[in-house]
Protein backbone atom coordinates (compact mmCIF):
# COMPACT_ATOMS: atom_id res chain seq x y z
CA UNK A 1 0.00 0.00 0.00
CA UNK A 2 2.86 2.40 0.81
CA UNK A 3 4.32 1.86 -2.67
CA UNK A 4 0.93 2.64 -4.25
CA UNK A 5 0.56 5.86 -2.26
CA UNK A 6 4.10 6.93 -3.21
CA UNK A 7 3.35 6.30 -6.89
CA UNK A 8 0.08 8.25 -6.74
CA UNK A 9 1.85 11.35 -5.48
CA UNK A 10 5.01 11.06 -7.57
CA UNK A 11 3.48 10.22 -10.97
CA UNK A 12 2.18 13.77 -11.64
CA UNK A 13 5.65 15.16 -10.85
CA UNK A 14 7.25 12.79 -13.35
CA UNK A 15 4.94 14.16 -16.05
CA UNK A 16 5.62 17.85 -15.40
CA UNK A 17 7.11 19.66 -18.37
CA UNK A 18 6.41 16.95 -20.92
CA UNK A 19 3.40 18.68 -22.45
CA UNK A 20 2.94 22.25 -23.61
CA UNK A 21 -0.31 24.03 -24.32
CA UNK A 22 -1.34 23.85 -27.98
CA UNK A 23 0.75 20.80 -28.93
CA UNK A 24 -1.74 17.99 -28.32
CA UNK A 25 -3.92 15.99 -30.67
CA UNK A 26 -7.25 14.15 -30.07
CA UNK A 27 -8.59 16.74 -27.64
CA UNK A 28 -12.06 15.21 -28.07
CA UNK A 29 -10.94 12.56 -25.55
CA UNK A 30 -11.29 15.18 -22.81
CA UNK A 31 -14.89 16.08 -23.68
CA UNK A 32 -17.72 14.86 -21.45
CA UNK A 33 -18.55 11.26 -22.33
CA UNK A 34 -21.96 11.17 -20.63
CA UNK A 35 -24.85 13.58 -20.09
CA UNK A 36 -24.65 13.11 -16.33
CA UNK A 37 -20.97 14.03 -16.27
CA UNK A 38 -21.66 17.01 -18.52
CA UNK A 39 -24.29 18.29 -16.12
CA UNK A 40 -21.71 18.30 -13.33
CA UNK A 41 -18.99 20.11 -15.26
CA UNK A 42 -17.17 17.01 -16.53
CA UNK A 43 -15.78 16.22 -13.08
CA UNK A 44 -17.71 13.20 -11.77
CA UNK A 45 -14.86 10.71 -11.62
CA UNK A 46 -15.33 9.50 -8.04
CA UNK A 47 -19.04 8.62 -7.78
CA UNK A 48 -19.56 4.91 -7.21
CA UNK A 49 -23.23 4.19 -7.91
CA UNK A 50 -23.19 1.75 -10.86
CA UNK A 51 -23.52 4.40 -13.59
CA UNK A 52 -21.94 3.09 -16.80
CA UNK A 53 -21.78 6.60 -18.27
CA UNK A 54 -19.35 7.69 -15.56
CA UNK A 55 -17.23 4.58 -16.06
CA UNK A 56 -16.36 5.80 -19.56
CA UNK A 57 -14.12 8.41 -17.93
CA UNK A 58 -12.92 6.34 -14.99
CA UNK A 59 -12.64 2.59 -15.73
CA UNK A 60 -12.20 1.72 -12.04
CA UNK A 61 -15.89 2.55 -11.53
CA UNK A 62 -16.88 -0.60 -13.45
CA UNK A 63 -18.15 -3.47 -11.31
CA UNK A 64 -20.06 -6.74 -11.60
CA UNK A 65 -23.39 -5.12 -10.69
CA UNK A 66 -23.28 -3.34 -14.06
CA UNK A 67 -23.29 -6.61 -15.97
CA UNK A 68 -25.63 -6.30 -18.96
CA UNK A 69 -25.88 -2.50 -18.87
CA UNK A 70 -26.03 -0.56 -22.14
CA UNK A 71 -25.37 3.17 -22.36
CA UNK A 72 -25.76 5.71 -25.17
CA UNK A 73 -24.99 9.43 -25.06
CA UNK A 74 -25.44 12.14 -27.65
CA UNK A 75 -24.39 15.77 -27.48
CA UNK A 76 -24.39 18.84 -29.67
CA UNK A 77 -22.13 21.87 -29.82
CA UNK A 78 -22.99 25.13 -31.57
CA UNK A 79 -22.41 25.31 -35.36
CA UNK A 80 -23.48 21.72 -36.06
CA UNK A 81 -20.73 19.85 -34.18
CA UNK A 82 -22.05 16.72 -32.51
CA UNK A 83 -20.71 13.67 -30.70
CA UNK A 84 -21.85 10.37 -29.25
CA UNK A 85 -20.82 7.09 -27.71
CA UNK A 86 -22.21 3.66 -26.98
CA UNK A 87 -20.89 0.98 -24.64
CA UNK A 88 -21.86 -2.27 -22.99
CA UNK A 89 -20.78 -4.12 -19.83
CA UNK A 90 -19.82 -7.77 -19.64
CA UNK A 91 -18.70 -9.34 -16.36
CA UNK A 92 -16.50 -12.43 -16.25
CA UNK A 93 -14.48 -14.41 -13.73
CA UNK A 94 -11.38 -12.30 -14.40
CA UNK A 95 -13.08 -8.92 -14.12
CA UNK A 96 -15.54 -6.53 -15.76
CA UNK A 97 -15.21 -5.39 -19.38
CA UNK A 98 -16.93 -2.50 -21.18
CA UNK A 99 -16.37 -2.26 -24.97
CA UNK A 100 -17.14 1.20 -26.35
CA UNK A 101 -17.36 3.24 -29.54
CA UNK A 102 -17.01 7.02 -29.43
CA UNK A 103 -17.15 9.61 -32.21
CA UNK A 104 -16.91 13.35 -32.77
CA UNK A 105 -18.23 14.93 -35.98
CA UNK A 106 -17.26 18.47 -36.95
CA UNK A 107 -19.81 18.72 -39.75
CA UNK A 108 -19.50 19.88 -43.35
CA UNK A 109 -17.22 22.67 -44.58
CA UNK A 110 -17.15 24.52 -47.90
CA UNK A 111 -13.81 24.40 -49.70
CA UNK A 112 -12.81 27.38 -51.84
CA UNK A 113 -9.70 28.42 -53.73
CA UNK A 114 -7.70 31.60 -53.11
CA UNK A 115 -10.17 33.77 -55.04
CA UNK A 116 -13.32 32.28 -53.51
CA UNK A 117 -14.40 29.73 -56.13
CA UNK A 118 -16.45 26.91 -54.64
CA UNK A 119 -14.58 23.60 -54.87
CA UNK A 120 -17.09 21.48 -52.99
CA UNK A 121 -17.38 20.36 -49.40
CA UNK A 122 -15.38 18.29 -46.95
CA UNK A 123 -15.94 16.96 -43.47
CA UNK A 124 -13.98 16.28 -40.32
CA UNK A 125 -14.32 13.78 -37.52
CA UNK A 126 -12.58 11.75 -34.86
CA UNK A 127 -13.27 8.41 -33.20
CA UNK A 128 -12.15 6.03 -30.46
CA UNK A 129 -12.87 2.30 -30.41
CA UNK A 130 -11.77 0.21 -27.46
CA UNK A 131 -12.62 -1.40 -24.16
CA UNK A 132 -12.33 -0.72 -20.45
CA UNK A 133 -11.53 -3.25 -17.75
CA UNK A 134 -11.88 -3.19 -13.96
CA UNK A 135 -11.15 -5.58 -11.16
CA UNK A 136 -12.02 -5.41 -7.48
CA UNK A 137 -8.97 -5.92 -5.25
CA UNK A 138 -10.92 -6.06 -2.00
CA UNK A 139 -14.02 -4.54 -0.44
CA UNK A 140 -12.67 -0.97 -0.65
CA UNK A 141 -10.14 -0.87 -3.52
CA UNK A 142 -10.72 -1.32 -7.27
CA UNK A 143 -8.44 -0.75 -10.22
CA UNK A 144 -9.27 -0.16 -13.87
CA UNK A 145 -7.72 0.43 -17.27
CA UNK A 146 -8.84 1.19 -20.80
CA UNK A 147 -7.27 0.99 -24.24
CA UNK A 148 -8.62 2.48 -27.47
CA UNK A 149 -7.64 2.93 -31.08
CA UNK A 150 -8.06 6.64 -31.82
CA UNK A 151 -8.31 8.20 -35.26
CA UNK A 152 -8.84 11.60 -36.80
CA UNK A 153 -9.79 12.70 -40.33
CA UNK A 154 -9.60 16.45 -40.97
CA UNK A 155 -9.88 17.46 -44.64
CA UNK A 156 -7.06 15.57 -46.43
CA UNK A 157 -5.12 14.96 -43.27
CA UNK A 158 -5.45 12.02 -40.92
CA UNK A 159 -3.87 10.73 -37.75
CA UNK A 160 -4.22 7.65 -35.57
CA UNK A 161 -2.73 5.98 -32.53
CA UNK A 162 -3.45 4.25 -29.24
CA UNK A 163 -4.77 5.91 -26.07
CA UNK A 164 -5.04 4.31 -22.67
CA UNK A 165 -6.11 5.24 -19.15
CA UNK A 166 -5.67 3.61 -15.78
CA UNK A 167 -7.15 4.40 -12.39
CA UNK A 168 -7.55 3.36 -8.81
CA UNK A 169 -10.67 3.77 -6.68
CA UNK A 170 -11.07 3.80 -2.91
CA UNK A 171 -14.59 3.37 -1.51
CA UNK A 172 -15.17 3.79 2.20
CA UNK A 173 -17.06 0.87 3.80
CA UNK A 174 -20.03 3.19 4.48
CA UNK A 175 -20.24 3.90 0.71
CA UNK A 176 -20.54 7.65 1.40
CA UNK A 177 -16.93 8.63 0.70
CA UNK A 178 -15.10 7.82 -2.54
CA UNK A 179 -11.68 8.88 -3.78
CA UNK A 180 -9.96 8.17 -7.07
CA UNK A 181 -6.72 8.70 -8.94
CA UNK A 182 -6.86 8.67 -12.74
CA UNK A 183 -4.35 8.94 -15.58
CA UNK A 184 -6.15 9.70 -18.86
CA UNK A 185 -4.99 9.55 -22.45
CA UNK A 186 -1.54 8.06 -22.05
CA UNK A 187 -0.38 6.49 -25.29
CA UNK A 188 1.28 7.01 -28.62
CA UNK A 189 0.49 8.59 -32.00
CA UNK A 190 1.53 6.18 -34.74
CA UNK A 191 0.73 8.50 -37.65
CA UNK A 192 0.52 12.26 -37.34
CA UNK A 193 -1.17 14.72 -39.72
CA UNK A 194 2.11 15.47 -41.47
CA UNK A 195 5.74 14.41 -41.36
CA UNK A 196 6.66 17.64 -39.59
CA UNK A 197 3.95 17.41 -36.91
CA UNK A 198 5.00 16.48 -33.40
CA UNK A 199 1.62 16.14 -31.70
CA UNK A 200 1.09 14.36 -28.41
CA UNK A 201 -1.92 12.82 -26.75
CA UNK A 202 -3.65 15.11 -24.20
CA UNK A 203 -2.31 13.36 -21.10
CA UNK A 204 -4.30 14.37 -18.03
CA UNK A 205 -3.52 13.26 -14.48
CA UNK A 206 -6.53 13.69 -12.20
CA UNK A 207 -7.68 13.08 -8.65
CA UNK A 208 -11.22 13.22 -7.31
CA UNK A 209 -13.19 13.03 -4.10
CA UNK A 210 -16.92 12.79 -3.44
CA UNK A 211 -18.94 12.64 -0.24
CA UNK A 212 -22.64 11.86 0.21
CA UNK A 213 -24.13 13.37 3.36
CA UNK A 214 -25.47 10.65 5.60
CA UNK A 215 -28.68 12.41 6.68
CA UNK A 216 -29.29 14.77 3.77
CA UNK A 217 -29.90 14.17 0.02
CA UNK A 218 -26.73 15.93 -1.15
CA UNK A 219 -23.47 14.71 -2.65
CA UNK A 220 -20.51 17.08 -2.93
CA UNK A 221 -17.38 16.51 -4.94
CA UNK A 222 -14.33 18.04 -6.51
CA UNK A 223 -11.92 17.07 -9.25
CA UNK A 224 -8.30 18.16 -9.62
CA UNK A 225 -7.25 17.93 -13.27
CA UNK A 226 -4.11 18.48 -15.37
CA UNK A 227 -1.91 17.75 -12.38
CA UNK A 228 0.86 16.90 -14.84
CA UNK A 229 1.04 20.56 -15.90
CA UNK A 230 2.37 23.01 -13.34
CA UNK A 231 0.81 25.87 -15.30
CA UNK A 232 -2.28 25.22 -17.42
CA UNK A 233 -3.10 28.92 -17.60
CA UNK A 234 -2.31 30.28 -21.07
CA UNK A 235 -0.31 33.49 -21.30
CA UNK A 236 0.85 35.11 -24.55
CA UNK A 237 4.60 34.40 -24.85
CA UNK A 238 5.01 37.44 -27.14
CA UNK A 239 3.13 39.92 -24.97
CA UNK A 240 4.98 43.08 -24.00
CA UNK A 241 4.39 45.83 -21.48
CA UNK A 242 2.32 48.80 -22.72
CA UNK A 243 1.91 52.39 -21.58
CA UNK A 244 -1.09 54.38 -20.45
CA UNK A 245 -1.41 57.25 -22.99
CA UNK A 246 -2.83 59.59 -20.34
CA UNK A 247 -0.59 58.99 -17.35
CA UNK A 248 2.43 57.45 -19.02
CA UNK A 249 2.42 54.64 -16.46
CA UNK A 250 3.68 51.24 -17.50
CA UNK A 251 1.01 48.55 -17.83
CA UNK A 252 2.77 45.25 -17.07
CA UNK A 253 2.11 42.03 -18.93
CA UNK A 254 -0.73 40.10 -17.33
CA UNK A 255 0.38 37.33 -15.03
CA UNK A 256 -2.18 35.22 -13.13
CA UNK A 257 -1.92 35.15 -9.36
CA UNK A 258 -0.89 31.98 -7.55
CA UNK A 259 -4.51 31.63 -6.40
CA UNK A 260 -5.80 31.60 -9.98
CA UNK A 261 -3.13 29.15 -11.05
CA UNK A 262 -4.23 26.73 -8.34
CA UNK A 263 -7.96 27.27 -8.93
CA UNK A 264 -7.43 26.56 -12.63
CA UNK A 265 -6.91 22.90 -11.72
CA UNK A 266 -10.24 22.39 -9.95
CA UNK A 267 -13.84 21.52 -10.80
CA UNK A 268 -16.60 21.43 -8.20
CA UNK A 269 -19.85 19.44 -8.29
CA UNK A 270 -23.03 19.02 -6.27
CA UNK A 271 -25.89 16.55 -6.70
CA UNK A 272 -29.33 16.67 -5.13
CA UNK A 273 -30.63 13.12 -4.78
CA UNK A 274 -34.29 14.03 -4.44
CA UNK A 275 -35.41 10.39 -4.68
CA UNK A 276 -34.36 7.08 -6.20
CA UNK A 277 -35.99 8.23 -9.43
CA UNK A 278 -34.98 11.87 -9.71
CA UNK A 279 -31.73 13.81 -9.32
CA UNK A 280 -30.55 17.34 -9.98
CA UNK A 281 -26.91 18.41 -10.30
CA UNK A 282 -24.65 21.31 -11.04
CA UNK A 283 -20.98 22.04 -11.48
CA UNK A 284 -18.44 24.82 -11.78
CA UNK A 285 -15.27 24.64 -13.88
CA UNK A 286 -12.97 27.54 -12.99
CA UNK A 287 -10.62 26.99 -15.93
CA UNK A 288 -13.46 26.96 -18.45
CA UNK A 289 -14.88 30.19 -17.07
CA UNK A 290 -11.52 31.96 -17.22
CA UNK A 291 -10.91 30.81 -20.80
CA UNK A 292 -14.37 31.30 -22.28
CA UNK A 293 -16.02 34.23 -20.51
CA UNK A 294 -16.55 37.56 -22.23
CA UNK A 295 -15.05 40.12 -19.87
CA UNK A 296 -17.95 42.56 -20.01
CA UNK A 297 -20.66 39.87 -19.96
CA UNK A 298 -19.32 36.63 -18.42
CA UNK A 299 -22.80 35.19 -17.88
CA UNK A 300 -22.83 31.52 -16.83
CA UNK A 301 -19.59 30.56 -18.57
CA UNK A 302 -17.99 27.72 -16.64
CA UNK A 303 -21.20 26.56 -14.97
CA UNK A 304 -23.22 23.48 -15.85
CA UNK A 305 -26.40 21.77 -14.72
CA UNK A 306 -28.39 18.63 -15.37
CA UNK A 307 -30.95 16.13 -14.20
CA UNK A 308 -31.62 12.38 -14.13
CA UNK A 309 -34.91 10.57 -14.38
CA UNK A 310 -35.08 6.88 -13.56
CA UNK A 311 -37.97 5.08 -15.19
CA UNK A 312 -39.05 1.46 -14.93
CA UNK A 313 -36.70 0.03 -17.54
CA UNK A 314 -34.21 2.79 -18.34
CA UNK A 315 -32.54 5.93 -17.04
CA UNK A 316 -32.65 9.28 -18.82
CA UNK A 317 -29.99 11.95 -18.26
CA UNK A 318 -29.73 15.52 -19.50
CA UNK A 319 -26.88 17.99 -19.11
CA UNK A 320 -26.03 21.46 -20.36
CA UNK A 321 -22.62 23.12 -20.18
CA UNK A 322 -22.40 26.89 -20.49
CA UNK A 323 -19.25 27.81 -22.38
CA UNK A 324 -19.70 31.39 -23.56
CA UNK A 325 -22.08 33.84 -25.22
CA UNK A 326 -21.48 31.85 -28.43
CA UNK A 327 -23.61 28.99 -27.15
CA UNK A 328 -23.96 26.02 -24.84
CA UNK A 329 -23.42 22.28 -25.15
CA UNK A 330 -26.45 20.06 -24.63
CA UNK A 331 -26.18 16.33 -23.93
CA UNK A 332 -28.68 13.54 -23.47
CA UNK A 333 -28.01 10.03 -22.21
CA UNK A 334 -29.98 6.81 -22.17
CA UNK A 335 -29.02 3.69 -20.24
CA UNK A 336 -30.66 0.41 -19.42
CA UNK A 337 -29.91 -3.19 -18.54
CA UNK A 338 -30.57 -6.31 -20.56
CA UNK A 339 -32.03 -7.83 -17.40
CA UNK A 340 -34.79 -5.18 -17.33
CA UNK A 341 -36.17 -6.40 -20.66
CA UNK A 342 -36.18 -10.11 -19.95
CA UNK A 343 -39.57 -11.63 -19.33
CA UNK A 344 -40.15 -12.92 -15.80
C-alpha positions as CSV (number, residue, x, y, z in Angstrom):
1,X,0.0,0.0,0.0
2,X,2.9,2.4,0.8
3,X,4.3,1.9,-2.7
4,X,0.9,2.6,-4.3
5,X,0.6,5.9,-2.3
6,X,4.1,6.9,-3.2
7,X,3.4,6.3,-6.9
8,X,0.1,8.2,-6.7
9,X,1.9,11.3,-5.5
10,X,5.0,11.1,-7.6
11,X,3.5,10.2,-11.0
12,X,2.2,13.8,-11.6
13,X,5.6,15.2,-10.9
14,X,7.3,12.8,-13.4
15,X,4.9,14.2,-16.0
16,X,5.6,17.9,-15.4
17,X,7.1,19.7,-18.4
18,X,6.4,16.9,-20.9
19,X,3.4,18.7,-22.5
20,X,2.9,22.2,-23.6
21,X,-0.3,24.0,-24.3
22,X,-1.3,23.8,-28.0
23,X,0.8,20.8,-28.9
24,X,-1.7,18.0,-28.3
25,X,-3.9,16.0,-30.7
26,X,-7.2,14.1,-30.1
27,X,-8.6,16.7,-27.6
28,X,-12.1,15.2,-28.1
29,X,-10.9,12.6,-25.6
30,X,-11.3,15.2,-22.8
31,X,-14.9,16.1,-23.7
32,X,-17.7,14.9,-21.5
33,X,-18.6,11.3,-22.3
34,X,-22.0,11.2,-20.6
35,X,-24.8,13.6,-20.1
36,X,-24.6,13.1,-16.3
37,X,-21.0,14.0,-16.3
38,X,-21.7,17.0,-18.5
39,X,-24.3,18.3,-16.1
40,X,-21.7,18.3,-13.3
41,X,-19.0,20.1,-15.3
42,X,-17.2,17.0,-16.5
43,X,-15.8,16.2,-13.1
44,X,-17.7,13.2,-11.8
45,X,-14.9,10.7,-11.6
46,X,-15.3,9.5,-8.0
47,X,-19.0,8.6,-7.8
48,X,-19.6,4.9,-7.2
49,X,-23.2,4.2,-7.9
50,X,-23.2,1.7,-10.9
51,X,-23.5,4.4,-13.6
52,X,-21.9,3.1,-16.8
53,X,-21.8,6.6,-18.3
54,X,-19.3,7.7,-15.6
55,X,-17.2,4.6,-16.1
56,X,-16.4,5.8,-19.6
57,X,-14.1,8.4,-17.9
58,X,-12.9,6.3,-15.0
59,X,-12.6,2.6,-15.7
60,X,-12.2,1.7,-12.0
61,X,-15.9,2.6,-11.5
62,X,-16.9,-0.6,-13.4
63,X,-18.2,-3.5,-11.3
64,X,-20.1,-6.7,-11.6
65,X,-23.4,-5.1,-10.7
66,X,-23.3,-3.3,-14.1
67,X,-23.3,-6.6,-16.0
68,X,-25.6,-6.3,-19.0
69,X,-25.9,-2.5,-18.9
70,X,-26.0,-0.6,-22.1
71,X,-25.4,3.2,-22.4
72,X,-25.8,5.7,-25.2
73,X,-25.0,9.4,-25.1
74,X,-25.4,12.1,-27.7
75,X,-24.4,15.8,-27.5
76,X,-24.4,18.8,-29.7
77,X,-22.1,21.9,-29.8
78,X,-23.0,25.1,-31.6
79,X,-22.4,25.3,-35.4
80,X,-23.5,21.7,-36.1
81,X,-20.7,19.8,-34.2
82,X,-22.0,16.7,-32.5
83,X,-20.7,13.7,-30.7
84,X,-21.8,10.4,-29.3
85,X,-20.8,7.1,-27.7
86,X,-22.2,3.7,-27.0
87,X,-20.9,1.0,-24.6
88,X,-21.9,-2.3,-23.0
89,X,-20.8,-4.1,-19.8
90,X,-19.8,-7.8,-19.6
91,X,-18.7,-9.3,-16.4
92,X,-16.5,-12.4,-16.2
93,X,-14.5,-14.4,-13.7
94,X,-11.4,-12.3,-14.4
95,X,-13.1,-8.9,-14.1
96,X,-15.5,-6.5,-15.8
97,X,-15.2,-5.4,-19.4
98,X,-16.9,-2.5,-21.2
99,X,-16.4,-2.3,-25.0
100,X,-17.1,1.2,-26.3
101,X,-17.4,3.2,-29.5
102,X,-17.0,7.0,-29.4
103,X,-17.2,9.6,-32.2
104,X,-16.9,13.4,-32.8
105,X,-18.2,14.9,-36.0
106,X,-17.3,18.5,-36.9
107,X,-19.8,18.7,-39.7
108,X,-19.5,19.9,-43.4
109,X,-17.2,22.7,-44.6
110,X,-17.1,24.5,-47.9
111,X,-13.8,24.4,-49.7
112,X,-12.8,27.4,-51.8
113,X,-9.7,28.4,-53.7
114,X,-7.7,31.6,-53.1
115,X,-10.2,33.8,-55.0
116,X,-13.3,32.3,-53.5
117,X,-14.4,29.7,-56.1
118,X,-16.5,26.9,-54.6
119,X,-14.6,23.6,-54.9
120,X,-17.1,21.5,-53.0
121,X,-17.4,20.4,-49.4
122,X,-15.4,18.3,-47.0
123,X,-15.9,17.0,-43.5
124,X,-14.0,16.3,-40.3
125,X,-14.3,13.8,-37.5
126,X,-12.6,11.7,-34.9
127,X,-13.3,8.4,-33.2
128,X,-12.1,6.0,-30.5
129,X,-12.9,2.3,-30.4
130,X,-11.8,0.2,-27.5
131,X,-12.6,-1.4,-24.2
132,X,-12.3,-0.7,-20.5
133,X,-11.5,-3.2,-17.7
134,X,-11.9,-3.2,-14.0
135,X,-11.1,-5.6,-11.2
136,X,-12.0,-5.4,-7.5
137,X,-9.0,-5.9,-5.3
138,X,-10.9,-6.1,-2.0
139,X,-14.0,-4.5,-0.4
140,X,-12.7,-1.0,-0.6
141,X,-10.1,-0.9,-3.5
142,X,-10.7,-1.3,-7.3
143,X,-8.4,-0.8,-10.2
144,X,-9.3,-0.2,-13.9
145,X,-7.7,0.4,-17.3
146,X,-8.8,1.2,-20.8
147,X,-7.3,1.0,-24.2
148,X,-8.6,2.5,-27.5
149,X,-7.6,2.9,-31.1
150,X,-8.1,6.6,-31.8
151,X,-8.3,8.2,-35.3
152,X,-8.8,11.6,-36.8
153,X,-9.8,12.7,-40.3
154,X,-9.6,16.4,-41.0
155,X,-9.9,17.5,-44.6
156,X,-7.1,15.6,-46.4
157,X,-5.1,15.0,-43.3
158,X,-5.4,12.0,-40.9
159,X,-3.9,10.7,-37.8
160,X,-4.2,7.6,-35.6
161,X,-2.7,6.0,-32.5
162,X,-3.4,4.3,-29.2
163,X,-4.8,5.9,-26.1
164,X,-5.0,4.3,-22.7
165,X,-6.1,5.2,-19.2
166,X,-5.7,3.6,-15.8
167,X,-7.1,4.4,-12.4
168,X,-7.6,3.4,-8.8
169,X,-10.7,3.8,-6.7
170,X,-11.1,3.8,-2.9
171,X,-14.6,3.4,-1.5
172,X,-15.2,3.8,2.2
173,X,-17.1,0.9,3.8
174,X,-20.0,3.2,4.5
175,X,-20.2,3.9,0.7
176,X,-20.5,7.6,1.4
177,X,-16.9,8.6,0.7
178,X,-15.1,7.8,-2.5
179,X,-11.7,8.9,-3.8
180,X,-10.0,8.2,-7.1
181,X,-6.7,8.7,-8.9
182,X,-6.9,8.7,-12.7
183,X,-4.3,8.9,-15.6
184,X,-6.2,9.7,-18.9
185,X,-5.0,9.6,-22.4
186,X,-1.5,8.1,-22.1
187,X,-0.4,6.5,-25.3
188,X,1.3,7.0,-28.6
189,X,0.5,8.6,-32.0
190,X,1.5,6.2,-34.7
191,X,0.7,8.5,-37.6
192,X,0.5,12.3,-37.3
193,X,-1.2,14.7,-39.7
194,X,2.1,15.5,-41.5
195,X,5.7,14.4,-41.4
196,X,6.7,17.6,-39.6
197,X,3.9,17.4,-36.9
198,X,5.0,16.5,-33.4
199,X,1.6,16.1,-31.7
200,X,1.1,14.4,-28.4
201,X,-1.9,12.8,-26.8
202,X,-3.6,15.1,-24.2
203,X,-2.3,13.4,-21.1
204,X,-4.3,14.4,-18.0
205,X,-3.5,13.3,-14.5
206,X,-6.5,13.7,-12.2
207,X,-7.7,13.1,-8.6
208,X,-11.2,13.2,-7.3
209,X,-13.2,13.0,-4.1
210,X,-16.9,12.8,-3.4
211,X,-18.9,12.6,-0.2
212,X,-22.6,11.9,0.2
213,X,-24.1,13.4,3.4
214,X,-25.5,10.6,5.6
215,X,-28.7,12.4,6.7
216,X,-29.3,14.8,3.8
217,X,-29.9,14.2,0.0
218,X,-26.7,15.9,-1.2
219,X,-23.5,14.7,-2.6
220,X,-20.5,17.1,-2.9
221,X,-17.4,16.5,-4.9
222,X,-14.3,18.0,-6.5
223,X,-11.9,17.1,-9.3
224,X,-8.3,18.2,-9.6
225,X,-7.3,17.9,-13.3
226,X,-4.1,18.5,-15.4
227,X,-1.9,17.7,-12.4
228,X,0.9,16.9,-14.8
229,X,1.0,20.6,-15.9
230,X,2.4,23.0,-13.3
231,X,0.8,25.9,-15.3
232,X,-2.3,25.2,-17.4
233,X,-3.1,28.9,-17.6
234,X,-2.3,30.3,-21.1
235,X,-0.3,33.5,-21.3
236,X,0.9,35.1,-24.5
237,X,4.6,34.4,-24.9
238,X,5.0,37.4,-27.1
239,X,3.1,39.9,-25.0
240,X,5.0,43.1,-24.0
241,X,4.4,45.8,-21.5
242,X,2.3,48.8,-22.7
243,X,1.9,52.4,-21.6
244,X,-1.1,54.4,-20.4
245,X,-1.4,57.3,-23.0
246,X,-2.8,59.6,-20.3
247,X,-0.6,59.0,-17.4
248,X,2.4,57.4,-19.0
249,X,2.4,54.6,-16.5
250,X,3.7,51.2,-17.5
251,X,1.0,48.6,-17.8
252,X,2.8,45.3,-17.1
253,X,2.1,42.0,-18.9
254,X,-0.7,40.1,-17.3
255,X,0.4,37.3,-15.0
256,X,-2.2,35.2,-13.1
257,X,-1.9,35.1,-9.4
258,X,-0.9,32.0,-7.6
259,X,-4.5,31.6,-6.4
260,X,-5.8,31.6,-10.0
261,X,-3.1,29.2,-11.0
262,X,-4.2,26.7,-8.3
263,X,-8.0,27.3,-8.9
264,X,-7.4,26.6,-12.6
265,X,-6.9,22.9,-11.7
266,X,-10.2,22.4,-9.9
267,X,-13.8,21.5,-10.8
268,X,-16.6,21.4,-8.2
269,X,-19.9,19.4,-8.3
270,X,-23.0,19.0,-6.3
271,X,-25.9,16.5,-6.7
272,X,-29.3,16.7,-5.1
273,X,-30.6,13.1,-4.8
274,X,-34.3,14.0,-4.4
275,X,-35.4,10.4,-4.7
276,X,-34.4,7.1,-6.2
277,X,-36.0,8.2,-9.4
278,X,-35.0,11.9,-9.7
279,X,-31.7,13.8,-9.3
280,X,-30.5,17.3,-10.0
281,X,-26.9,18.4,-10.3
282,X,-24.7,21.3,-11.0
283,X,-21.0,22.0,-11.5
284,X,-18.4,24.8,-11.8
285,X,-15.3,24.6,-13.9
286,X,-13.0,27.5,-13.0
287,X,-10.6,27.0,-15.9
288,X,-13.5,27.0,-18.4
289,X,-14.9,30.2,-17.1
290,X,-11.5,32.0,-17.2
291,X,-10.9,30.8,-20.8
292,X,-14.4,31.3,-22.3
293,X,-16.0,34.2,-20.5
294,X,-16.5,37.6,-22.2
295,X,-15.0,40.1,-19.9
296,X,-18.0,42.6,-20.0
297,X,-20.7,39.9,-20.0
298,X,-19.3,36.6,-18.4
299,X,-22.8,35.2,-17.9
300,X,-22.8,31.5,-16.8
301,X,-19.6,30.6,-18.6
302,X,-18.0,27.7,-16.6
303,X,-21.2,26.6,-15.0
304,X,-23.2,23.5,-15.9
305,X,-26.4,21.8,-14.7
306,X,-28.4,18.6,-15.4
307,X,-30.9,16.1,-14.2
308,X,-31.6,12.4,-14.1
309,X,-34.9,10.6,-14.4
310,X,-35.1,6.9,-13.6
311,X,-38.0,5.1,-15.2
312,X,-39.0,1.5,-14.9
313,X,-36.7,0.0,-17.5
314,X,-34.2,2.8,-18.3
315,X,-32.5,5.9,-17.0
316,X,-32.6,9.3,-18.8
317,X,-30.0,12.0,-18.3
318,X,-29.7,15.5,-19.5
319,X,-26.9,18.0,-19.1
320,X,-26.0,21.5,-20.4
321,X,-22.6,23.1,-20.2
322,X,-22.4,26.9,-20.5
323,X,-19.3,27.8,-22.4
324,X,-19.7,31.4,-23.6
325,X,-22.1,33.8,-25.2
326,X,-21.5,31.9,-28.4
327,X,-23.6,29.0,-27.1
328,X,-24.0,26.0,-24.8
329,X,-23.4,22.3,-25.2
330,X,-26.5,20.1,-24.6
331,X,-26.2,16.3,-23.9
332,X,-28.7,13.5,-23.5
333,X,-28.0,10.0,-22.2
334,X,-30.0,6.8,-22.2
335,X,-29.0,3.7,-20.2
336,X,-30.7,0.4,-19.4
337,X,-29.9,-3.2,-18.5
338,X,-30.6,-6.3,-20.6
339,X,-32.0,-7.8,-17.4
340,X,-34.8,-5.2,-17.3
341,X,-36.2,-6.4,-20.7
342,X,-36.2,-10.1,-20.0
343,X,-39.6,-11.6,-19.3
344,X,-40.2,-12.9,-15.8
